Amino acid sequence: MSHSTVAGLPLIPSGGIDLGGTKIEARLFGPDLTTVVHRRVPTPTDSFASFLSALADQVRWLEDRSGCGADLPVGIGLPGTIDPDTGACFAANIPISGQSLRASLGERLGRMLPLLNDAQAFTLSEAYGGAAADIDSTVGLIIGTGIGAGFTHRGTAVSGRNGGALEIGHLPIPATAQAKFDLPLWPCGCGGTGCYETYLSARGLERLGRHTGANTDAPALVEQARAQVPAALRAMEIWAALMVELLHLIQLSIDPQMIVLGGGMSQIPDLATRLQHAAGQRQLGQIQKAAIAIARFGDTSGARGAAVLALRSWPERAF
């Protein structure tokens, strides 16, 4: 049976799963890629076996709720890399490192499901009907508990040799910025020192606050800065300056048409407008700057992008 399509995607139900260190979120989407129902369960971290059981249960829940059974296209986004040769995964916060998650899950379910990096899933979602719809090249930049990024070109998620995304959060800040703001070179969880993630994540902003004398959490610090509290305002000024440096790096190295911002820190009021203006001041010659936008689908983008991937790879089936 043939199905109508939009942007090359069949108009059928689909499922997406967003894996994280604390939750496994399953979302059932209607033919228009809007959420029908969703369910979160805690992420088992004690063993791969318990993790696999919880993940398989979420897939089966989607199959049951959809009424399509194993005919339901389901995709999975995960925080880490997937070796394109062996299928082996690596992730810091979930017990899948060294395991071929796709193969193991396929044995459990009796079918193979597509996997991709969660930042790639986020970016893919925004390229399909999101903030980056009809944009040829897009970087999706997630600014939350960490810094992650993905890249799409003409609606396709582009991965590197290691099956991950753009690990730009683990590049070091410029020496000029470190000297200008007299910043400590904080250690990063990746083993490096002075990585962008240690300054621009939510915890990074809190570190900057302590550096300037504003000892509070990230949301309160943002509010204090809006109220012109000097220490908080200074921390936000440093954070914004480092964000502009990161955007400049993305422009020079990847040169996308658009940068879509997601994650908790993207909800800072008027962030896209402020960064667009500031990035214009940090311009190399007459180079055209990328447009900056806030993600349209917010927290649902990871699961939605996984569903898009599943739809793109799904064979013709009768529903």
Secondary structure, DSSP 8 states (H G I E B T S, - for coil): ----EETTEESS-EEEEEE-SSEEEEEEE-TTS-EEEEEEEE---S-HHHHHHHHHHHHHHHHHHHT-GGGS-EEEEESSEE-TTT--EE-SSSTTBTS-HHHHHHHHHTS---EEEHHHHHHHHHHTTSTTTT-SEEEEEEESSSEEEEEEETTEE---TTS--B-GGGSB--HHHHHHTT----B-TTS-BSBTHHHHSHHHHHHHHHHHT--S-HHHHHHHHHTT-HHHHHHHHHHHHHHHHHHHHHHHHT--SEEEEESGGGGSTTHHHHHHHHHHHS--TT----EEEE-SSGGGHHHHHHHHHHHHT------
